Amino acid sequence: MCGIAGLLGREDKPLVQRMCDRIAHRGPDGHGIWTDADVTLGHRRLSILDHEGGAQPMESHDGRYCVVYNGEVYNHAQLRQRLEAEGATFRSDHSDTEVLLEGYRRWGVDVVTHLEGMFAFALWDTVERTLFVARDPFGIKPLFYACVGGDWVFASEQKALFAHPDLARVPDLDRIKERAALEFLTGQATLFAGVHQLPPGTYAVLRADRTPDCHVGWLPYYHVPLERFGSVADAVEAVKDRFVASVEEQLMADVPLGVILSGGLDSAAVATVHQNLLADAPIHTFTIAESEEVEDFRQARRLAEHLGTDHHEAFFDLDRVVSDLPRYAWHNENINYTEFFFLPLFEFMRETVTVGLCGQGSDELWGGYDRYKDPLTLAHERLRRIRAAAPSHAEALSTQVALTHVSGASLSEWDQNGGQLNNFQLRLVDRNSMAASLEVRVPFLSRPLHQASRAVPWGDKMHEGIEKWIFRKAVEDVGMPRDLVWRRKVPAGRATGPGVMRRFEDHAARLVPKSAMDKHPLAGTFRLPAEQLLYDLWHEVFIERDGHRGLTLEDLC
């Protein structure tokens, strides 16, 4: 896991070095810059595989290709064997980065259809003078870009792009209003005007002899094969087998690894399967909450004792939350305070392990949210918020909501493809884990498991009011307590820190009275003082002070 940055259009080592410096937290173990006449590539490395042979930017053995890559290819060993059988030459011992290089030589842009994993990368061809960029099917790993004159700059985080002296720091007010109304952004826009994302499951080939712009023709490569199960029993067995296989393949690492235990079904299933696979030694598990009285905390401890894991527990409080908010805003580049509990958890984990597994993605794929039971009520609330925030694209946004919130199945589909999964759930895991120099993997988002999810009828996911029914059936006999398998889901942030959340909202209300909200330039956009406070903090950090990290909340009030 790493951070990448680069520039297409010319050589500029100092600029790309500054870009990499802004995301040094993503890769504390190494760094490098590589240039050619039309391109400069930069990398910050968090060493997970092949410590000696995996340094980047990495050139192919003949010097034709060079890549900067962020992610993990879980099937790299199988691909290496296949490529070697077809005559490929490798210099590294077991680097997945070199597999990517040789895979591109063999398959060209179709290499992305062979990769099982999470990734964002940029690969330069010194002969064709092209830059090939791609992102994994679900958007687990980020890739942002912007156009500045004749430069096309890209990076793992937006703050790196603003190292370019000519890229203006301008808030996109319409997207900020959209973010406030929906809690995530649809599509590939960001909160910054002129900054975009590469869509999940797409690639592009950019030519050095053409002036790059931001209207690049991204090409989708990820297509889910059609599949049908003969019976519910067949589907249950397939889901179980693919879930176990996904957890197993994601255990590859040359560094310590652990599991985040939230107290709910998904992380419990990951931890149970992991412990089953490593039966000869206890795995590491990690939980955070505001006190031992939190129910999810007790459930996580109970499962850890049941499995016999090496369990680590931590607590957080309001004082730390308040003092850390400016740092949180800097790392997350976002305006949602409900995500803050992830950062202390990941920092706590990093004291023991370098890689973690989590349960993100399960709810979207298997019908895990209560909102799927009553999407029309959610539609009315979201339409009301859109009208109150009043972005210029309110009509188009309202149409999306009206068309997708007609059933649980259609809302689940929109959550997967409309932005909620990659622009909220996966985004918060990536930013907060990489802020702690921790790699976090998501076993629920493997291609085979996603394919199974698409083949299962909605009625077997949300069955008689029970969310994730078929997945619960699939993990009934893996070794978890039965009542935990069938325990109802509760939202993670409110579950782990309900008192901290309420106390912060009360604290924000004292700092931002209603009169201040009424006079705010975005009056009507934010429902709570805490939301406006986070926007003001984001604006101060990124727009007014160019990513300054030494702020306190009191500086804003």
N, C-alpha and C positions, 0 to 999 in steps of 0.2 A: 504494500500500500504506500502511496506516495503523493506528491504534488507535482503537477506539470505546468509549464508555461512556455510560450513561444511567440514568435513573430514571423509572419510570411511577408516578404516584400524586400527585405534587405538584411544585412548583418548589423547587429547591434548588441554586443555582449553586455555592456553596462546596463542597458535597459532591461534585458531579460534577467540579468543578475538581480536587479532591484525587484523585479516581479517575483522571482524565486524567494528573495529575502522575506517578502510579505507573507509567504505561506511556508516558512521554515518549520512551523509546528507540524506540518503534514509529513515531514521527512527529516528527522534530526540525525539520521545515521550516515548521511552522505549527500553530496550535491555535485552537479556538473553542468557545463554549458558546451554546446556544440554548434558550429556555424558552417554555413556554405554561402555561396554568393547571394542567394535569395532567401535564406532562412536562418533563423537562430532558434535553437531548442534548449530548454532548461529543465532541470529535474531536481527534486528534493526526495531523498530516499528514506523510507521506513523499511528496514531490512527484515523480511519475513522468510524468503526462500533463497538458497544459494548465496550466502553472505559474501563469498569470495568472487563468484562469477556473475553476479546480477547487477553490477553497477550500471548506471545510466547517466546521460544518453548512451544507448548501446548501438554500435555499428554492426552490420552483418560481417561475416568473415572475409568477404571480398570488398567491403567498403562501399558497396552500392547503396545500401539502405541504412537509415539511422532512425531510431524510434525513442520517444519518451512516452511512458506508459504508467497508468495509475490503475491498480486493481490486482485481481488474481484470476488466472485461468485454471480451473480445478481439474480439467482433463488434459493438462499439458503433458503428462507422462505418456498417455496413450497417443497423443498427437505426435510427440517426439518419435516414438517407436515407428509410427506410420511414415513419417517424413524420412527417417533414417532408412527405412526399407525401400524408399523411392529415391535414395541417393543424396539426401540432405546431409550437410556437414555441420556439426555443432562444436563449439569451443568450451562452453560452460558445462558444469556437471549436471545441474537440474534447474536451470533458470527458465521460467515460463516466458520471460521477455524474449529470449532468443527463439523460442518456439513461435512466437508471434512474427518475428522477422522472417524465419524460414517458411512459415505458413503463408506469408504474403508472397514470397518468391514463388511458391508452388501454386497457390490458388488465387492470387491477386486480391481484389476487393471481396471475393467470396470467403476469404479467411474468417470473416466475422460469423459466418454461418456454422463454422466448425467449433467455435469457442463456447464452452460452458463456464460461466463465471460472471464476474462484475468487472467492468473496465471502462476506461476512457483513454484514448491514445492518439498520438499524431506521428505518422511515419513518413519520412522524406525519401524520395527516390532521386538520387543524384543524376541518373541518366534521363528519365522522363521529365525531371524538374517539376514534380507534383508532390503535394502534401495530402496524404490520406488520413482523414480523421474519422473516428467512430466512437459510439457509445453503446453500452450493454443494453439488452432488450427492455429492461425495466427502469433504467435510469438510476441504478444504485450508486454509480459513480458520476460526478458532475463534470461538465465541460462548458465553460462560458466563453464568449467571444465578443469582439467589438471591432468596428472599422474606424480607423483614424487616418484620414488622408489616404495615402497609398499603403498603409500598414493594416494587416489583419492580425490582431493579437488574440491569443487564447490562453486560458488558465483554468485550474481546478477551482479557484475561488475568485469572486468578482474584485475583491480588494487588490489582487495582483494586477488586474487590467489597469487600475488607476495609477499604477507606477508610470504609465505612459503620460508624459507631460501635457499632451494635447487632447487627452480624453476628458471631456467635461464631466463633472460630477453633478448630474441633474436628476432630481427625483421624477419618476413617472407618476404623476398624481392620479391618473386614471387607474393604474395598476395597484397603487397603494389603496385606493378606494375598493378595488376588487378584492384585494387581500383582506381588508377589514370586513368586507361583507361575507366572504366565503371561508375565510381562514386559510386559504391557499390560492395560488395563481393558476389559472387555466393556461394551456398552451405553453409557449417557450419564452415569454417575456419575463422581465425581472422588475424589481422596484426602481431600477436605474434606467433612465432614458438612454437608448442606444446600446444597451448591453443585452445580449441574447443567450439562449442555451441551445446546444445541439439536442434535438429531440431524442428520447430513448429509442433504441432499436433502429437507428439510422446511421448512415455514413455519407461522406462527401469527398470528392477529389478536387482539390484546388490547384490551379496551375500558376506557376511563377510568372508566365508571360502574359497574364491577364490581370488587370487591376482588380484586386479582390473587393467585394462589397458584402453587405449583410443580407443580400437576397440570394443566398447560396441555394442551389438545388439539392437539398438533402434527400437521400434515397432510402426508403425503408427496406430493411433486409429481414426483419423478424416476422415470420408467418407461422401461426400455430397450426400444426397438422390436425385434420379432423380425426376424431376418434370416437368410438362408441363401445360402451361396456354392455355385456350380455345381461347383467343383473346387478342389483344393488350389492350383493355379496362380492361380485367380481370387482366392482368399483371400490369397495372398502379395502379389498386386498391390494389392489393396484395403488391406492393412495398410501396405504401403510408402507408397501415395499419402496415406493418412490421417495417417500419422506425419509425413511431410514437411509436409503442410498444417498440422498442429498446431504443429510447430516454427515454421513461417513466421508464423502468426498471433500467436504469443507473442513475436515480436521487436519488437512495437510499444512504443515508449518515446521520451521526449524527453530521456533521460539515458543515460550509457554502460551497456553490457550485456556480460556474459561468460558462460562455461560452466564449471561445476565438472567437472573431469576426475578421476574416481576411479581410472582405470586399467582399469575393466571395460567391458563391452559397452554398457550403456545410456547412460552419459554420453558414451562415444565416438561412439555413433550420433547423439546430439543435437549434439555439436560438429561432426561431419562434415557433417551436413545444414546446420547454421548456416553453416559456412564455404563450402559450396557455394552457398548463397543469397546470400552476400556475397563473391563471388569477387574483387571489385576491391580488397579490403582485408582484412588479417588480423584475425580475431576475437580477443578476450581469452579465455584459458583459465587455470584455476587448479588447483593440486594442492598437497596438504600430506601430509607423512609424517614419520616420526621420523628417517629417514636416506635417502641415495641408494641404499642396498642393498635397500630394500623393493621387491618385485617390481611391485606396483601403481604405485609411483612411476615406475619405469623404463618401464612400459608407457604411462603417461600422457605422459611426456616423448617417448617414441618416436612416439606418435600426433601430438602437437603438432608435432614436426619433420616428420612425414609431411604434415600438412595445411598447415604454414607459419603456424601461429597465433602470436600474441603471448603467449607462455607465461610464467606467473608461478609460482614455486615457493617453498614455505615449509616450515619444520620446527618441530616442537614437542618439548618434553622434559618430564620428570617434575616438575621444579621449578615450571614454569609451570602444569602440570596441578594440582598440589597447591595452589598459591597461588590458583588461579582457581576451585577447587571451590565455595567459598561463593557466589561470584558466579554460577557455573553453576547452583547449586541455586535461587538467587533467580530467575533468568531462566526456568528450565525448570519450576519448581514440581513437580519430579519426583524420583524416588529411583533413577534408573538411571545409573550412572557410565559405561556403555559408549558413551554419546552425547557425551562431553565433547569429542571431537576436532572436532566441527562448529564449535564456537564460535570457536576460533582461526582456522579456515579462513575463516569468514564475515567475521571482523574483518579478515583479510588482504585478502580480496576488496574490502571496502568502501573500502579505500585507493585503488582504481582505478575501480570500477564501482558503480552503484546497484541494478542488476538482474542476477540470475543465473538460468541455466537448469540444472536437475538431472535425474537419471534416476529419481527416486522413482516408485513405482507400477508399474513395469514387471514386477517379479518377481511381484507378486500377480496381475496380469492375464494374464501369459503363461507362468506356471509356472516361475519362476526359482529356487526354493529347493530344496536337496537334500531337505528334509523332505517334499516332495511325493512323493518316491520311496519313502518308508517311513513313512507317517503313523501306523501302529500303534505303532511304537517311540516316536514322539513322544507319542502318546496315553498310553502306559504311564508315561512320565516325567512328563508333566503331571498325570496322576492321582495319582502319588506325591507330587508337590509340593503339590497341593491338599490331600491328606490331612495332610501335614506342617504346612502353614500353618493348616489348619482354620478357614476363615471360616465364618460361620453359614450361608451359602448354598452350602456345599461340595457338597451333593447336587445342587443345580440346576446348578452349574458343572461338576461331573463328568458330568452328563447331556449338557450341551452338547458337551463334549469327546468323549464316547463316540459321539454322533450325527454329529459333523462330521469326525472323524479316521479315517474308514473308507476313504477313497481320496484320491488326490492332488487330484482334481477337487473333492471336497466340502471338503477342507481349504483349497484356494485360495478357494473361495466364502466360507468362514467368515473367512478372512484379510481379504477385501474388505469384508465386511459386519458382522463380529463385533467389530471394534475394533482389530485389528492394524494395518490400514492407516491409519485416521484417528487412532487414539489412541496410536500409536507412531511409524510412519514419517513421516507428515505433521506430526504434533505436534512432533517433534524438529527438523524443518526450519523450521517456522514460528517456534518460540521462539528457536532459536539464530540464525537469520537476522535476525529482528526485533530481537534483542538488539544486533546490529551495525548496525541501521538499514539493512538490505539486504533488498530484495524478491527472493524466489526463486520461480520458476515451474516447473511440472511438466508438460511437454508430453505425457507418457504418459497423463495423465488428462484427455483431451478426450472429449466425448460420442461423436463419431463413432468414435474409436479404441476406446473402451470397448464400443461396440455391435459392432464387428468382433470384439473379444475374446470377447464372449458368443456369437458365431456360429461360432467356430472350435472343433471338437471337441477334447477333452482330449488325444487321441492325437496331434494335430498340434502341441500345445504341448510336452508331455513325450513326445518321439518316440524310441523305442529308447534310453531313458536319457539323452537329450540335452535339457537344460532349455531352454525358450524356442526350440524348434526352428523354429517357423514365423516367429517374429520375426527370427531369425538369417537365415533364407532371404530375408526381405523386405529386409534391409539388406545383403545380400551384395555388391551392386553399387553402393552409394552412394559408395564411395571409401575404405573402411577396409582395412587389411591383412587378408587372409583369416584368418590365424591368430588375430587379435584378435576377429574375428567369432565364431569357434568356440572361444574360450578359456573355460575353466571358471570359473564364478563363485566368488569367495571373499568372506566377510563383510567389510564395509567397515571397521569399527572394528578388528578383529583384523588386517586386512590392512595398514592404514596405520600402525598403531602397536602391533605385537605386543609389542615390548620395553617400551614405555611402559606398556601395559596390565598386563603381568606385574609390572613394578616398582611400579606403584601398588598392585596387589593384595598384594604383599609388604609394602609400606609400611603398608597398612591392617591387615594381620595383626599387625604390631608394635604398632600403636595399639590394636587391639581383640583381645586374647587370647581363647582359647576360653572361659576362665572367665567373661569378660564377656558372651559370647554366651549362655552357659547361664543367666546371671542376668538377662538382658534381659527386659523386659515382653513382648516378642514373640518369646521363645525358640522356636526351631523354624521360624520364618517365613523366615529368611534363611539361605542356604546358605554364603555367604562373608562374612568380616569386612568386605570392601569394601562389600557390599550393606547391612549393618547400619550401617556408618559413614555412608553416604549418607542412610539413613533418619534417623539421629540428627541429621545436619546439617539436613535438611529440617525436622525437628521443631523444632530450635532456631531456625532462621530464621523460620519461619512461625507456629508455635504459641506459642513462648515469647517471641519477641522481635519479633513483628509486622513481619516483613519486614526485619529489620535486616541491613545488607549488609557490616558490618565484621568478620565472624567469620573465624577460621582454624580448621583442623581440630584444632589443639592445644587450642582452647577447649573441645572436647567430651571430651577424654580426661584 
